[in-house]
Amino acid sequence: MKIWVVLQQKEGELHRMSREAIAAAQQLAAATGAGAVDALILGSGIGSLAEEVAGAYALGAVRFADHVNLANYTPGGYVGALQPAIATAAPDLVLFPHTYQSVDYMARLAQALGAGLLPEITAFEDAEGGMLFTRPVLGGKLDAKVRIRGEGTVLISIQSGAFAADSAQAGSGELVALGGDLEAAKPDREILGVEEVGGEHVDLTKAEVIVAAGRGVGSGEKMKVIEELAEVLGAEIAASRPVIDNGWLERDRQIGSSGQTVAPKLYIAAGISGAIQHTVGMKGASVVVSVNKDPGAPIFNLSNYGIVGDLHEVLPALTEAIRQAKE
């Protein structure tokens, strides 16, 4: 069994989910008895990043493709660089972080390789008859158990938050320049520029602490308790869909199947019932604290700590206690 993991970077910095993909690949290698995992990085001027990864994680090798054709992401350039490398080495499994970028080109790469495609897995287990992979279906309402059949390479993407980045094993690996003719990896798009959505788009995936508001807050005028708690914690503010639909917060702060998927160290859910459409976007949080008046709210099933009570009484008390502790 041979396992590779393709890492995503931007301007010489590793994407957060790339570390999660490393952790997933290492755990999968241990479960299957595979050898050390090889990592791949594509870009231009990424030599120092490749050296950093090679010196930080327990990997067999860090293969890097450094070429001007890969300076900006394009599906043509990435498929052109990855297809010959994967076809030649024939790894059994190639893992990717499940991002907008990988979703854009993974299917095309699978077609070019004649490989299998298994997107957005959240877990795996060694079962009778072979490894079983878990992935969400029907918008996260159900989980499917999938077993790979046949032979050949399979491309797998890892859902955000499914594997903790902190669990990636430290160590070192050999640094290897990716072979092949990178001149043939032709960009198939002309990048005219990059703009943040709306100019003020919030990337909640980078937040370590999030305070999320739900319908239970009551109204936009009552959001102050959320803002004060977020301020004292140095947290980002997020919300479930009803808050967004009612106009209490901007849409780029929505968490869930139609919003962002996050994996913070701490997630405080205030007035959120716990519908699957929301929890699919935050269940990767390390610690979940929920405040809800309904003791039967589904969110408590995902919570490390649950407080049954009125959030407008609980949150101010919590905020004041944190202020006093910090002083």
VOMARFI-457780 format. One line per field, with one value per residue (C-alpha): residue number from 1; x, y, z. Coordinates in steps of 0.1 Angstrom, whole numbers, padded with zeros to 4 digits. Last residue first. Layout:
N
marfi <- [NUM  ...]
east <- [X  ...]
north <- [Y  ...]
up <- [Z  ...]
***
This chain:
327
marfi <- [327  326  325  324  323  322  321  320  319  318  317  316  315  314  313  312  311  310  309  308  307  306  305  304  303  302  301  300  299  298  297  296  295  294  293  292  291  290  289  288  287  286  285  284  283  282  281  280  279  278  277  276  275  274  273  272  271  270  269  268  267  266  265  264  263  262  261  260  259  258  257  256  255  254  253  252  251  250  249  248  247  246  245  244  243  242  241  240  239  238  237  236  235  234  233  232  231  230  229  228  227  226  225  224  223  222  221  220  219  218  217  216  215  214  213  212  211  210  209  208  207  206  205  204  203  202  201  200  199  198  197  196  195  194  193  192  191  190  189  188  187  186  185  184  183  182  181  180  179  178  177  176  175  174  173  172  171  170  169  168  167  166  165  164  163  162  161  160  159  158  157  156  155  154  153  152  151  150  149  148  147  146  145  144  143  142  141  140  139  138  137  136  135  134  133  132  131  130  129  128  127  126  125  124  123  122  121  120  119  118  117  116  115  114  113  112  111  110  109  108  107  106  105  104  103  102  101  100  99  98  97  96  95  94  93  92  91  90  89  88  87  86  85  84  83  82  81  80  79  78  77  76  75  74  73  72  71  70  69  68  67  66  65  64  63  62  61  60  59  58  57  56  55  54  53  52  51  50  49  48  47  46  45  44  43  42  41  40  39  38  37  36  35  34  33  32  31  30  29  28  27  26  25  24  23  22  21  20  19  18  17  16  15  14  13  12  11  10  9  8  7  6  5  4  3  2  1]
east <- [-0079  -0083  -0104  -0126  -0133  -0140  -0165  -0182  -0186  -0200  -0225  -0235  -0238  -0260  -0288  -0294  -0287  -0317  -0308  -0296  -0258  -0241  -0204  -0186  -0214  -0224  -0255  -0263  -0269  -0299  -0319  -0337  -0328  -0345  -0333  -0300  -0264  -0238  -0201  -0182  -0145  -0123  -0146  -0150  -0187  -0190  -0203  -0222  -0238  -0256  -0276  -0279  -0301  -0285  -0309  -0287  -0295  -0258  -0232  -0197  -0170  -0135  -0104  -0119  -0128  -0150  -0171  -0185  -0220  -0247  -0240  -0232  -0218  -0229  -0206  -0203  -0240  -0238  -0255  -0290  -0305  -0333  -0319  -0285  -0298  -0320  -0289  -0268  -0243  -0207  -0188  -0150  -0134  -0110  -0126  -0137  -0148  -0168  -0186  -0195  -0207  -0229  -0246  -0250  -0270  -0303  -0312  -0308  -0336  -0344  -0310  -0328  -0325  -0288  -0256  -0221  -0191  -0160  -0125  -0095  -0106  -0089  -0119  -0140  -0127  -0146  -0153  -0150  -0145  -0177  -0159  -0121  -0107  -0080  -0068  -0067  -0058  -0057  -0070  -0058  -0023  0000  0016  0037  0065  0065  0081  0084  0101  0089  0119  0125  0130  0134  0112  0112  0094  0062  0030  -0001  -0025  -0025  -0043  -0072  -0090  -0127  -0123  -0126  -0136  -0107  -0106  -0098  -0083  -0082  -0053  -0057  -0075  -0111  -0135  -0132  -0156  -0180  -0201  -0226  -0235  -0270  -0284  -0251  -0265  -0279  -0247  -0218  -0187  -0175  -0147  -0146  -0112  -0114  -0136  -0139  -0135  -0106  -0122  -0124  -0136  -0149  -0145  -0152  -0149  -0140  -0128  -0114  -0087  -0086  -0057  -0072  -0106  -0094  -0076  -0108  -0127  -0100  -0098  -0124  -0131  -0094  -0097  -0129  -0114  -0115  -0079  -0064  -0054  -0039  -0045  -0029  0001  0009  0044  0043  0005  0008  0037  0022  -0012  0000  0017  -0008  -0037  -0023  -0017  -0050  -0070  -0054  -0037  -0013  0025  0021  0033  0062  0075  0083  0069  0076  0079  0081  0093  0087  0068  0070  0063  0083  0115  0100  0072  0097  0119  0088  0079  0115  0114  0079  0090  0063  0036  0028  0033  0033  0035  0047  0033  0056  0048  0014  0001  -0035  -0044  -0010  -0011  -0046  -0035  -0006  -0029  -0055  -0028  -0013  -0048  -0054  -0022  -0033  -0066  -0048  -0035  0003  0019  0042  0018  -0010  -0006  -0026  -0010  -0014  -0011  0004  -0003  0014  0000]
north <- [0406  0377  0358  0388  0394  0357  0357  0389  0372  0341  0360  0381  0348  0329  0355  0364  0328  0317  0283  0247  0248  0221  0212  0188  0194  0173  0157  0190  0205  0182  0204  0182  0205  0234  0268  0266  0273  0251  0247  0227  0218  0205  0218  0193  0192  0228  0228  0195  0209  0236  0217  0189  0211  0218  0240  0271  0297  0302  0278  0284  0268  0264  0250  0259  0235  0253  0246  0277  0283  0263  0231  0249  0281  0315  0345  0353  0359  0391  0391  0399  0399  0374  0349  0352  0345  0317  0301  0295  0322  0333  0358  0356  0353  0375  0359  0393  0405  0374  0375  0412  0406  0377  0396  0426  0404  0414  0442  0416  0396  0366  0351  0317  0319  0310  0329  0314  0324  0312  0306  0294  0312  0304  0286  0317  0335  0368  0385  0423  0432  0416  0384  0391  0398  0380  0393  0387  0350  0336  0301  0268  0269  0245  0217  0206  0229  0208  0179  0152  0148  0163  0176  0155  0165  0135  0135  0147  0142  0154  0133  0152  0151  0189  0192  0174  0151  0156  0194  0201  0170  0150  0143  0109  0100  0062  0046  0011  -0021  -0032  -0021  0006  0003  0031  0037  0065  0092  0108  0143  0159  0175  0142  0123  0126  0103  0074  0051  0013  -0004  -0041  -0072  -0073  -0037  -0013  0020  0054  0089  0121  0115  0144  0128  0093  0092  0062  0066  0066  0090  0118  0111  0113  0146  0161  0149  0164  0198  0222  0202  0206  0244  0248  0227  0191  0186  0160  0123  0100  0063  0033  0052  0045  0061  0068  0077  0099  0119  0121  0133  0157  0184  0186  0183  0212  0234  0226  0232  0266  0278  0307  0303  0268  0276  0294  0261  0245  0209  0195  0160  0158  0123  0095  0118  0124  0161  0193  0192  0181  0207  0235  0224  0223  0258  0271  0256  0271  0297  0287  0262  0225  0205  0167  0146  0110  0089  0064  0027  0012  -0010  -0001  0015  0032  0046  0058  0077  0093  0103  0118  0138  0151  0160  0180  0198  0206  0219  0249  0259  0260  0294  0301  0325  0300  0264  0231  0198  0166  0134  0102  0066  0034  0000]
up <- [0354  0329  0354  0361  0324  0319  0348  0333  0299  0314  0335  0304  0284  0308  0314  0277  0268  0288  0304  0299  0297  0278  0278  0255  0230  0200  0216  0232  0197  0194  0218  0244  0273  0255  0269  0250  0257  0240  0245  0219  0223  0194  0167  0138  0143  0130  0094  0095  0127  0109  0082  0107  0129  0163  0182  0182  0209  0217  0203  0216  0195  0209  0192  0159  0131  0106  0075  0059  0046  0028  0047  0079  0094  0082  0088  0051  0050  0071  0105  0119  0084  0092  0067  0084  0119  0105  0088  0119  0130  0134  0155  0156  0190  0211  0242  0257  0223  0214  0247  0242  0206  0215  0243  0220  0195  0210  0185  0157  0172  0194  0203  0200  0162  0166  0174  0171  0192  0175  0189  0168  0137  0104  0088  0096  0066  0067  0034  0036  -0001  -0011  -0019  -0017  -0051  -0071  -0105  -0142  -0139  -0174  -0175  -0190  -0174  -0192  -0173  -0204  -0193  -0161  -0180  -0155  -0121  -0088  -0069  -0038  -0001  0022  0053  0088  0121  0137  0136  0125  0155  0158  0124  0139  0114  0103  0106  0069  0050  0035  -0003  -0017  -0051  -0058  -0078  -0093  -0083  -0078  -0050  -0024  0004  0013  0044  0038  0064  0063  0066  0055  0024  0011  0017  0042  0039  0059  0046  0052  0048  0037  0037  0075  0088  0092  0099  0081  0089  0075  0038  0014  -0020  -0032  -0068  -0086  -0112  -0150  -0146  -0168  -0154  -0118  -0126  -0140  -0109  -0086  -0104  -0089  -0058  -0049  -0052  -0033  -0005  0005  0015  -0008  -0004  -0030  -0024  -0042  -0054  -0091  -0092  -0130  -0132  -0101  -0115  -0150  -0138  -0111  -0132  -0161  -0136  -0117  -0147  -0163  -0131  -0126  -0095  -0099  -0099  -0114  -0149  -0133  -0120  -0086  -0084  -0049  -0036  0002  0010  0035  0058  0096  0096  0103  0084  0050  0055  0060  0031  0008  0020  0013  -0022  -0030  -0055  -0079  -0070  -0063  -0031  -0029  0003  0006  0034  0052  0046  0045  0073  0065  0098  0102  0066  0072  0103  0085  0056  0079  0098  0065  0053  0085  0079  0044  0058  0073  0039  0038  0032  0002  -0015  -0013  -0004  -0009  0000  -0020  0001  -0011  0001  -0011  0000]
***
